[in-house]
Amino acid sequence: MRITGYRTLTTIQEWGRPVGDANGVFADGKVPVPIVVVETDEGLTGVGIGPHVEIERIFAAIDGEDPRAVTTLYDRMLRHTFKAGHAGPVFGTIGALDTALWDIKAQAAGQPLWRLLGGRDRRVPAYASGLDIGLTDDELVSTYTRYAGHGLRAAKLKGGLDIEQDRRRLNLVKEVLSEAGHGLRPGLMLDVNEAWTRKQAVRHVCELERTLDLIWIEEPVRRWDAEGLAAVGRGVRASVATGENLTGLEQYRPLIAAGAVDVVQTSAIGGVTHFLRVSALAHAYDLPVSPIGNSPLGLLHAATSVPNHLTSELQNLWPPVGVSADLHVEDGAFVLGDSPGLGLRVDEQRIRAVDRHQAPAVDGPNVRPEQAGRRLLAATDDVLPAAGFPLARAATPAHNSNQVSPTGRH
């Protein structure tokens, strides 16, 4: 079997409500989702969700190769980015291609990927994550009530701009999950997407911890600040979670060596091979791992095969437009099916009909605000619009579907 080509697509995730974090919000709830389809000479195709940046240069590393040699092809792709580096969306492109190759490998073996990788249990524990910072209190309760209806008893909220607002929102979700769980204590996490300095982080979390029990605080300071993350970890009771924006083992090593991370995360668009390697590194230090992303299907399969998987992020309860997956959610877990490969199917005709002719977004959760980490007071309505947060429309440049921003990291 040989790799013969690829196709790129871009669909959208329709949330039907604002989605975002402390950096900004997509007001219309439409988020672009880039997809890569890898072709072979035997008619098998693999699907990877992730960006297309520099794909022609990266694809040259695997063109004509046997797709079943996935891990060595992954290293070939890394070597093809040696001079310029593989960080950022380039790493996402490598991850999308890697995931597509794993899809092909499992299809060729006639097995679901979770089985091929050595998983025993098709159930993957999940927590709810609504990208919810732009919601009103009523919308927040309604959103997490839907999650609770699928058995979710742990939730991660977006926050970081106002202590009292975070406390109120966490308590609202705590009540929803506690009622659904008949009084059982729910799990709560807070994600601030690198919005704080070290001292801001400790002050904010310690104040919340006077009345709340947080499982973890996510990305409290900049992703590369090993000393700062370790300082936050020493100053609060909650665990420190980070890693979704790190690329390559070389970026994890200094954090782990500094004792700066308690829950090791990887992004869905980082790919399956990356997740497996990070999981092995974390396991050597007795640290748990937790996948992050809007469509983490490849990592869900991989999570069944690693001994230190803790929980996986469940964002939307339905897939992107034109995408279907052989899995469902029940009793607080993803339940993977028996379709060979990822069990992921794309309706290319429907995806090509998606209306993406909008002006590119100039703000939103993928743009770091000028005042991030330098706010003296809490963000208020007279500083930022619409519930105190900058709004933007999700958009994909209409002139070239290959030039899109990576999604799945929020």
N, C-alpha and C positions, 0 to 999 in steps of 0.2 A: 504494500500500500504506500502511496506517495501523496504528499501535499501538492496540490496543483494551483491553488489560488485562494482568494478571499473576497468577500463582499462586506460593505459597511452599510449600516442602516442607522437611523435615529428616530426613535419613537418618543412618546412622552408618558410620564406618570401623572395621571389626573387625580389629585388629592381631593378636589372639590371644596377646598378651604385653604386659607393661608398656611404656608409652611416655612419654617426657618429657625434661626437661633439668635444669639446675642449679637451677631454680626449683621443680620438683616433678614428680610422675609420676602419670599415670592408671594405676592398678594393674590395672584390668580390660581395658585396651587398647581401650576403646570410646570413640571420639571423635565428637561430633556434627558433622555436615556439612550446613550449610544450603544450599538450592538455590532459585534464582529462575527461573521459566519465564515469558517474555514472549510475549504473544499478539498476532496481527495479524488484520486483516479478510480476508486471503487464505488463512488456514489455516496459515501458517508459524508455528512457534514457535521461540524461541531459549532456550538454557539457559545460566545463569551460576551458578557455585559461589561462594557468599559470603553474608554476613549479610543480615538483613532489617531492620536497625535504621533507623527513620525512613523506611521505604520508601514509605508513602503520600505523604508530603511530597515525596520525591525523584521518585517516579513521575509526579507532576503536571507535571514539567518535560518529560516525553516523551510523555505521553498524547495520542493523536490525531495524533502526528507520523509522518512517513515514517521507518521504522527504518533505512533505508539511509544517512541523514545522520548517521552515527555520531559523528564527531568533534565536530560542532557540537552534537549532543545531549549529548555528554559535558560540554561547557562550560556548557550550560544547566543540567545537574544541579549543577555546581559553584556556579553563581550562585544556585540555589535554597537553598543552604546558607550563603549569604554571611554572615548575621548570626551564627549560632551556630558556624559553621566546619565544615569537612569532614574533620576529623581522626578518627582511631580507626575504630570499626566503621562510622560513617557513610560514610567513604571506601570501606570494603569493600562497602557496599551500592551505591554509585555504580559501583564496579568490577564487581560481579556483573551489574548491569543493562547496563553497557557491553559486557561479554563476550557477553551474550545478544543484544545488537543486532548485534555482529559475526557471531555465529552465523547470524542471520537474513539479514544482507547477503550472506554467502557462499552460503547456501542459495539465495537468490533468483538469484544469478549462476550456480548450478549447479556451483560449484567448492569444493574444500576450502579452508578459510581460509588455510592456508599458501600455496597457489597464488595466491589473490586478493591477498594482501599482498605478493606478489612473490618468494616463496621459490623457490629452484631445487632445493634438496636436501631431501628429506623426513626425513633423518636429523638428529637433534639430540643432540649429545654429552651424556653424563650422568655423574653421580657418585652413589655410594650414600650414603644418609643415613638411619640407622635409628632416630633419636630414642631412643637406646639407653642412656641413663644408668642406667636401672633394671635392666639385665641383668647376670646373673652372667657370669663369664669364659667358661664353656662356652656359654651362650646367645649371647653376643657372637660367638664364633667360628662357631657354627651359623648365625646371622643373616647374617653377611658371607660365609659360604661360599655361601649361596643367591644373594646379589648377584653374587658372582664367577662363579657358573654362568651368568649372563646377560652375561658379558663385562665387567662393571664392574671397572676397575682403579684407581679413585680413590674415596676414602671420607672422609666428614666425621663425626666422632664428637662426642657431647655430653660436656662435662666442665667443669672449672673449680673443683672443690671440693677437689681433692687432687692435688698434683703427681705423686707416685709412682703413684697410681692411674691418672692420665691417661697417664703414660709406659707403664705395663704394658699398658693397653688399646690404645693406639696401636700398640705393638709386636705385640700379638696380631693385630690387623687387618692390619698390614703383612705379617706372615708369611702370612696367608691369601691376600692379594692377590698377593704375590710368588710364592707357589707356583702359584697359578692362572695367573699370567702367565709361568711358566717362568723365574723369576729376574729378570724386568724390574722396575725400580724402580717401585713404586706411588706414587700421590699421596695425601697425608694432609692433612686439615684438622681444626681443632678449633673448636667453637662453644660459647661460654660464656654466651650470652644475657644480656649486660649484668651479669654477676655480680661484676665487679671494680672497684677503683679503678685509677687510672693506674699507680701504682707496683706494685700487685699484678699487674697485667697484664704489665708488663715483666719483673718477677722470675719469674713463673710460666712465661712463654713462653721466656725466655732459658735457664732451667733445662732445659726440654724440648729446646731446640735444641742443647744439649751433645751429645745422642745421636740426635736426630731432625731430619728435614728437613720442615718444615711449609710447604705451599703458602700457606695463609692462616690467620689467626686471626679468628674471626667475632664481631662485637659484643663486643669486650673490655671496653668501658665503655659508659656510657649513650648511647643512639642520637643524642642531640642535641649531645653534647660534642665539638664540632669540634676544639678545642684539645687535649682529652685523647686523642682518636683519633689526631691528628697526632703527639702525644708518644709514643704506643705505637708508631706506625709508624716513628718515628726510632730507637726503642730495641730493635727486634727485626728479625730477618732476614725473617720471614714477611710476606706482604702483609696488609693490614687490609681485611676485607670487612664491609660493613654496608649497610643500606638497606631491609631487609624490613619494618621498622616505620615507615618514613618515609611521609608522605602529601603528595603535591604537589611540584612542582619547587622551590617556595620552601624546602622543608626540605633539599633536596639541595645547593642553591647554596652555602650557607656551608661545608659539608663539603668540597666540591670545591675551593672557593676557598682553603681552609686546607690543602690537600694532605692531608686527613684520611682519604681512602678510596682504596684501590688496586683493589678489585673492587667494582663498584657493583651492589647487589642490589635487586630489587623483589619484592614478594609476589604470589603468584598471584591473591589476591583484590583486588589493586589494579586489575586490569583491563588489557585489551589497549592501549587508548589511552594510559594512564599509562605502561606499559612502553615503548611506542614513543617517547614524548616523553623519558623518562628516558634511553633508549638513545641518542637523538640528542644530548642534553646531554653524556652521558659520552663519546660519540665525539668531540665537539669538543675534549675534553681527553685524547684517546688512552687512555681507560680502558675496560676490558672490563666487560661486564654478565653477570649470572648470576641467572636467576629462582629464586625460593624458593617452596615450597609443597607441600602434600600432593596436590593435584589440579591441577597447573598447565597444564591442557590448552590454554587460550587462549594462554598465554605460550609454550608450545612451538611453536604455529603461528607466532606473531609472531617467535620467535627465529630462524626460518629466513630472515627478511627483513632482519635488521640485521647490519651488517658487524662489530660488536664483541662478538657473543655468544661467551662462553667455554665455559660448560658449564651444564647445568640439573640441579636437584636431583631425584633419584629417591628418594622415600620408600618408599611401599608398592608391592609388585609386583602388587597387585590393586586394583580400584576400590572405592568405597564400595558398600554394599548397595543394590541396585536401579539401579545405574548401570553402563553399558557404554560403552566407547570404542573407536573405530576406530584403534587403534595397538597396537604391541607393542614389546618390548625385546629387542634382540639385539646382540651384539658391542659392548656398552658404550654403546648409543645408543637413544633413543626413535625408533621408526620410525612416522611418521604415515601414515594411509591416504588413500584417495581419496573418502571419503564427503563430500558437500557440507556446508559449514559446519564445525563443530567435530568432527563425527563422534561426538557425545556423545548418548546416549539414556538416558532415565530411565523406569523401570517404576514409575509412581506408585502402582499398587495394592500392589506389594510394599513400597514405601517407607512407605506409610501403615500397613502391618501391622507395622512395626518397633516393638519394645517399647522405649519411651522413658520409661516411668512410673517414674522413679527420683527420689530427692531430689537437688536441684541440688548440684553439687560446690562445696565451700567452700575447696578448696585445689587444687594442681596446677600445671602449667607456666604457666598464664595468671594466676597470683597471685604477685606478687613477695614473696619471704620477707622477714621483718622484718630479718634479719641480712645480707641481700645487700649486698656491698661493705664489710661491717664485721666479717667473720670474722677473728679473730686467728690461729686455727689451722685446719688442715684439718678438714672435716666428717667425723665418725666415727660408727660405729654407735651409740655411746651418746648421740649428739646427735640423730641423725635415724634413723628406722626404715628397715628393708628396704634393705639395701645402702647405707645412708647418705643416703637421699633421701626427702622427704615424699611420701606416696602419697595419691592421691585417685581417686574414681570419676568417669569422664566421665559427664555427664548433661545432659539437655535439660529445661527446665521443661515439665511436661506441660500447664500451663494455657493456653499461648499459643505456638504454633510460630513466631510472628514475632519473639519476644524470645529470641534465642539469641546466644551469644558467637561471634565470628568464629573460623573454623578455618583451617588452612593456614599459620599463622605459628607456628613452634615453634623 
